[in-house]
Amino acid sequence: MNIKNKKVLVTGGAGFIGSNLVDALAERGDEVVVIDDLSSGKREYINPAAKFYHIDICSEKIPEIFAAEKFDIVFHLAAQIDVARSVKDPFFDNKVNAFGSLNIFLSCLKYGVKRIVFTSTGGALYGDVTAPAREEDPVVSSSLYAIHKHTAERYLEMKNRLYGQSYVILRLANVYGPRQYKGAETGVISIFTHNAAKGIPSILYGDGSKTRDYVFVDDVIRAIILAADSGHNDIFNIGSGRETSTMDIINKIERIVGGKFVFSAAADKPGEVLRSALDHGKAKRMLGWEPELDLETGIRKTLDWLKNCQQ
């Protein structure tokens, strides 16, 4: 399926990944509609070419938007992404990540959406790893967040099996880059880079040995579009395949920014995975995708964006 020049919906299109995706789709010539409640996204991030609905994905008015707009493709990115919050407020996490997703998926089915692209989580689903996780590895319910995201995945698989709904699921590693919400717990690079540049102390949870798989947002956008275009009803990991510790991130930022990184120590957050990396071999074979930007260059690009925002 070629998604060029289609009418597309991006949920969470005012957010970090969503707004970057909207820009790429608009540049391709697609007619783009955005749904976002602006709880973490910013209105100024929304491409002026896109039509915007300020609305929660759980709203009972969502089907009315689908009925009026008649989308070809839906990119479902809107989510509650804070693992710690899912522990403190599991009802809210379930409402957004499970019920909210179901609200979108049912509307897709009812109003003839041709394809759904869903961004899920990689690290939280696979749990602690000793080698980069593959799509066929068992899902580990490491947190309520992981349970609810996996529930949304199963909704899509069921709808494909029962009704032939076309879908693709992307299990993302830790995405970073321009427009990342600095309040997000996954935004370690954004938070640390911003604070280091300003000389503000950061909080280091744990001893710095936790590892994550970091992938730059531009690489992720390319993966999302390739997956949408592919026609595969499948699950793909989108990551670098490499573990990087929090202390390694700190050392890289120190080299790039110059000067000593200042931080205060705090206990690990409940429900957090200690080691994470995703094998992207399947995406390379079936989508022709692999990450292009190395971590240090990506951090420099993130820092450049932060500096431009402060001018």
matplotlib code that plots the C-alpha trace (Angstrom):
import matplotlib.pyplot as plt

x = [0.0, 1.4, 0.4, 1.4, -1.4, -3.8, -6.0, -4.3, -4.9, -2.0, -3.2, -0.7, 0.3, 1.3, 3.7, 7.4, 7.2, 3.8, 4.6, 7.8, 5.7, 3.1, 5.8, 7.1, 3.6, 2.7, 5.9, 5.0, 1.7, -0.7, -3.7, -3.0, -5.4, -4.2, -5.9, -4.2, -5.4, -2.2, -1.5, 2.2, 2.3, 2.4, 0.1, 3.1, 4.6, 1.6, 2.3, 0.1, -0.9, -2.6, -6.2, -6.3, -8.8, -8.2, -9.7, -8.9, -8.7, -11.1, -13.8, -17.2, -16.9, -14.0, -16.3, -17.9, -14.5, -13.9, -17.4, -16.7, -13.1, -13.1, -9.4, -7.4, -4.6, -4.5, -1.2, -2.0, 0.8, -1.2, -0.4, 0.4, 4.1, 5.2, 5.8, 5.9, 2.5, 1.1, 2.1, 0.6, -2.5, -3.2, -6.8, -5.7, -3.0, -5.6, -8.0, -5.6, -3.4, -6.1, -9.5, -8.3, -6.6, -9.7, -11.8, -9.5, -9.4, -13.2, -13.7, -11.2, -13.1, -16.5, -15.5, -13.5, -9.9, -7.6, -4.6, -3.6, 0.0, 0.4, 3.5, 3.9, 6.8, 9.8, 11.7, 8.7, 7.3, 10.4, 11.7, 15.3, 17.5, 20.8, 20.8, 18.8, 15.2, 13.5, 9.8, 9.2, 10.6, 8.0, 6.3, 7.1, 4.6, 7.2, 4.7, 1.1, 2.2, 3.5, 0.3, -1.9, 0.3, 0.3, -3.5, -3.7, -1.5, -3.8, -6.9, -5.3, -4.3, -7.9, -9.4, -7.2, -8.1, -11.9, -12.4, -9.3, -8.3, -4.8, -2.3, 1.3, 2.8, 6.1, 7.8, 9.9, 13.2, 13.9, 13.4, 15.1, 15.6, 14.1, 10.7, 11.0, 8.9, 11.4, 8.9, 8.8, 10.7, 11.9, 13.4, 16.8, 18.8, 16.6, 16.4, 20.2, 21.2, 19.0, 20.1, 23.8, 23.7, 22.1, 24.2, 21.1, 21.6, 19.8, 18.5, 20.1, 17.9, 19.9, 23.7, 23.8, 24.2, 20.7, 20.8, 18.5, 18.4, 18.4, 17.2, 16.9, 13.5, 14.3, 15.1, 11.9, 9.8, 11.4, 10.5, 6.9, 6.4, 8.1, 6.0, 2.8, 3.8, 4.7, 1.3, 2.7, 0.3, 3.1, 5.2, 8.6, 11.2, 12.6, 15.8, 19.6, 20.3, 22.8, 22.7, 23.8, 24.0, 22.8, 26.4, 27.6, 25.0, 26.3, 29.9, 28.9, 27.0, 30.0, 32.2, 29.8, 28.7, 32.0, 32.4, 31.3, 27.8, 26.1, 23.5, 21.9, 21.3, 17.8, 16.4, 15.3, 11.7, 9.4, 8.6, 11.7, 13.6, 17.3, 18.6, 17.0, 17.9, 15.9, 17.0, 15.9, 16.9, 13.3, 12.7, 15.9, 14.9, 11.2, 11.1, 14.6, 15.1, 18.0, 19.1, 21.4, 22.3, 24.9, 24.2, 26.8, 25.6, 22.0, 22.8, 24.5, 21.4, 19.3, 21.5, 21.4, 17.6, 17.5, 19.9, 17.7, 14.6, 16.2, 17.2]
y = [0.0, 3.4, 6.0, 9.0, 11.5, 9.8, 11.3, 10.3, 10.7, 11.0, 10.6, 12.3, 14.5, 17.5, 15.3, 14.5, 11.6, 12.5, 16.1, 14.9, 12.3, 14.9, 17.1, 14.1, 13.1, 16.7, 17.0, 13.8, 15.4, 13.6, 15.4, 15.2, 15.4, 15.5, 14.5, 15.5, 16.6, 18.7, 17.0, 16.8, 17.9, 21.5, 23.3, 25.1, 21.8, 21.0, 21.6, 24.4, 22.3, 19.8, 20.0, 19.8, 18.4, 19.2, 16.1, 13.1, 9.7, 8.3, 10.8, 9.5, 12.1, 10.3, 8.3, 11.5, 12.7, 9.4, 9.7, 13.2, 12.8, 9.4, 8.5, 6.1, 5.5, 6.0, 6.4, 5.8, 7.3, 8.9, 7.3, 7.6, 6.8, 7.2, 3.7, 5.2, 6.8, 3.5, 2.1, 5.0, 5.4, 2.1, 3.1, 6.1, 4.2, 1.5, 4.2, 5.8, 2.9, 0.2, 1.8, 4.9, 2.6, 0.5, 3.6, 4.5, 0.9, 0.4, 3.7, 2.6, -0.6, 1.1, 3.8, 1.8, 2.8, 0.8, 0.5, 1.1, 1.8, 1.5, 2.5, 0.2, -0.2, -2.4, -2.3, -2.6, -5.6, -7.7, -6.9, -7.3, -8.8, -10.4, -10.1, -7.8, -8.9, -10.3, -10.1, -13.8, -13.5, -13.9, -10.8, -10.1, -8.1, -5.9, -3.1, -2.2, 0.1, -3.0, -4.9, -2.2, -1.6, -5.3, -5.4, -2.8, -4.9, -7.9, -5.8, -5.2, -8.8, -9.9, -7.4, -8.5, -12.2, -11.5, -8.7, -8.5, -5.1, -4.2, -3.2, -3.0, -2.7, -1.0, -1.8, 1.3, 1.5, 4.7, 7.4, 10.8, 14.0, 17.4, 18.2, 15.5, 16.3, 17.0, 15.8, 12.3, 9.6, 8.2, 11.6, 11.0, 12.4, 15.5, 16.1, 15.6, 17.6, 20.5, 20.6, 20.2, 23.1, 25.3, 24.1, 22.7, 19.5, 16.4, 13.5, 10.1, 7.3, 4.3, 4.0, 4.8, 1.2, 0.8, 0.3, 1.4, 1.2, 4.7, 5.6, 9.0, 10.3, 10.8, 7.1, 6.2, 8.4, 6.6, 3.2, 4.3, 5.3, 2.2, 0.0, 1.8, 1.5, -2.2, -3.8, -6.3, -7.3, -7.9, -6.6, -5.0, -3.9, -0.4, 0.1, 0.2, -3.2, -1.7, -1.2, 2.1, 2.8, 6.0, 6.7, 6.3, 8.9, 11.3, 10.8, 11.6, 14.7, 15.9, 15.5, 17.3, 20.1, 20.5, 20.7, 18.3, 16.9, 17.7, 15.3, 14.1, 10.4, 8.9, 5.4, 3.5, 3.9, 0.9, -1.2, -0.1, -2.5, -2.7, -3.8, -3.2, -3.6, -4.5, -6.6, -4.9, -7.7, -8.4, -4.7, -4.7, -7.9, -7.0, -3.2, -2.4, -0.3, 0.2, 3.2, 5.6, 8.1, 7.3, 8.3, 11.0, 12.8, 12.4, 14.1, 16.9, 17.4, 17.4, 20.0, 22.2, 22.1, 23.0, 25.9, 27.2, 27.0, 29.1, 31.9]
z = [0.0, -1.0, 1.6, -0.5, -1.2, 1.3, 4.0, 7.3, 11.0, 13.5, 17.1, 19.4, 16.5, 18.7, 20.7, 20.2, 17.7, 16.4, 15.3, 13.5, 11.7, 10.8, 9.2, 7.2, 6.0, 5.0, 3.1, 1.1, 0.1, 2.4, 3.8, 7.6, 10.5, 14.1, 17.3, 20.5, 24.0, 24.5, 27.8, 26.9, 23.2, 22.1, 19.7, 18.1, 17.1, 14.8, 11.2, 9.9, 6.9, 9.3, 10.6, 14.4, 16.8, 20.4, 22.0, 24.2, 22.4, 25.1, 24.1, 22.9, 20.1, 18.4, 16.1, 14.9, 13.7, 11.8, 10.2, 9.0, 7.9, 6.3, 6.9, 4.7, 7.2, 11.0, 12.8, 16.5, 18.6, 21.4, 24.8, 28.4, 28.4, 32.1, 33.6, 37.1, 36.6, 35.5, 38.9, 40.8, 38.7, 36.9, 36.1, 34.1, 32.3, 31.4, 30.3, 27.8, 26.6, 26.5, 26.3, 24.4, 21.8, 21.5, 20.9, 18.0, 16.6, 16.7, 14.9, 12.3, 11.7, 11.6, 9.2, 6.7, 7.6, 5.3, 7.5, 11.2, 12.3, 16.0, 18.0, 20.9, 23.4, 23.1, 26.4, 28.7, 26.9, 26.8, 30.3, 31.2, 28.4, 28.1, 24.3, 22.0, 22.1, 19.1, 18.2, 18.8, 22.4, 25.1, 26.4, 30.0, 32.0, 33.7, 34.5, 34.2, 31.3, 29.5, 30.1, 28.7, 25.6, 25.0, 25.4, 22.6, 20.4, 20.9, 20.0, 16.6, 16.1, 16.9, 14.5, 11.7, 12.4, 12.7, 10.2, 8.0, 9.4, 8.0, 10.7, 11.6, 15.1, 15.8, 19.1, 19.7, 21.7, 23.6, 21.0, 21.4, 19.5, 18.8, 20.5, 23.1, 26.1, 28.9, 31.5, 30.0, 31.9, 28.6, 27.8, 29.5, 26.7, 26.3, 30.1, 30.7, 27.6, 28.5, 32.1, 31.2, 28.7, 31.4, 34.3, 36.1, 38.2, 37.0, 39.0, 38.4, 39.4, 40.5, 40.0, 36.3, 35.2, 33.7, 29.9, 27.2, 23.4, 22.0, 18.5, 16.9, 16.0, 12.3, 12.0, 13.7, 11.4, 8.4, 10.0, 10.6, 7.0, 5.6, 7.8, 6.7, 3.1, 3.4, 3.7, 6.3, 9.1, 11.6, 14.5, 14.1, 16.6, 15.9, 17.8, 17.4, 18.9, 21.3, 25.0, 26.4, 30.1, 31.7, 32.8, 29.2, 28.2, 30.9, 29.7, 26.1, 27.1, 29.1, 26.1, 23.8, 26.2, 28.0, 31.7, 34.5, 34.5, 37.9, 39.3, 42.5, 43.2, 43.8, 44.2, 41.2, 40.2, 40.6, 37.6, 35.6, 33.4, 34.1, 30.7, 27.3, 23.6, 20.6, 17.6, 14.4, 12.0, 11.0, 10.1, 8.1, 6.2, 5.6, 5.6, 4.4, 7.6, 9.9, 12.0, 10.3, 13.0, 15.6, 19.2, 19.6, 16.4, 17.6, 20.9, 19.1, 16.9, 20.0, 21.7, 18.6, 18.6, 22.3, 21.8, 18.9, 21.1, 23.7, 21.4]

ax = plt.figure().add_subplot(projection="3d")
ax.plot(x, y, z, "-o")
ax.set_aspect("equal")
plt.show()
